Amino acid sequence: MSFPSVNRSVLVTGCSSGIGLATAALMKARGWQVFATARQAADLDTLRAAGFTAIELDLAHSDSVQQAARLVLDATGGTLGALVNNAGMGVPGAMEDLDRNALRHQFEVNVFGLHELTRAVLPGFRRQGAGRIVNVSSVLGRMTLPFMGAYCASKHAVESLSDALRVELIETGIAVSLVEPGPIITAFRLNAIQNAEHHIDMEVSRFGPLFVRELERRRHAVKQPGLINKPPEAVAARIRHALESPRPRRRYCVTIPAHAGAWMRRLMPDACMDALLTRRVRRQRAALQAPSPP
C-alpha cells in the first residue's frame, strides 16, 4: 500500500544519545525539522547547540507527555508530519526479583508513555490525511530471554499495540512501522545496569552472584561495530526509510541476530527454544562456579 508524503517535521524521542540522536541527526541532514526530546537539562542544551528544537520529555509522567505534545503541535500549527517513538529503558533481572514497582516503571516508559504520546499526535495526522509513526521495538519483542522478561514483555506489548494501530488506521493515510534492532552499540546496556542495581537486592536473589558478575562484565565491555554489533546509524537508516518511503514496511529488522531471532521464533518449537536458552543459563552458572585460574 502506498502512503502520501508528509510534512517534513518529526518528533523523535530519546535523543540524548544512541539511536535517537543518530536518527535526529540524519533527518535534520535530510532537511527535516526535528523536534528532539531528552529528560536531562544538560542533554537538552547539547541538542539545542546542535541545531535541534529540544523538548523536555519524561515518558514515565503523563504531565510531561502532554506538555511535550502541546509544544510540538503548537510549533507546527498542528501539522506535525511524523513521530518516532524511540525512547525506552530496560529493567533486567529474574522475574522473581522484580516487584510491582519495577514492572510498572518498565511499562510506564516503554508502553504507556509511548501510547499516550502517540494518541496526542494522532488527531492532527487524521486531519491532514497523512502521518508516519515509527515505533522502535527490539528483536526481544519477538522472542524472550531469561533475565530480560520485563523488558521483553514491554516490547511484546509495543509490537501488539503497533499491529493493532496499523490495521485500525488503514485508509487514513497514516503508516505505522516497527523497527526491531538486535545488538546496537549504545548506552542502553550501561543504563540497564543502573536499573538492575536499583531494583534488585543482589544479596537476597538466588541469582545474585550471576547478576553481579554479568553486570560487571557489561560495565567494562567495549563493543566494536562489526558483523554482529552495529552502530546506531544502522537503525537510523531504517527509520529514515519508514519516514520517507511511499511504501514503508510494517517491520524492519536491524542486524543479523535480529533477523535470526525473528526466524527462530517463527519456526522453532517452544520446547526447542526453552532447551536452547536453558543451556545458556547453565553455562553462565557453571562459569560462575568454576575455580579462578592461579
Order of alpha helices (4+ residues) and beta strands (2+ residues): beta-alpha-beta-alpha-beta-alpha-beta-alpha-alpha-beta-alpha-beta-alpha-alpha-alpha-beta-alpha-alpha
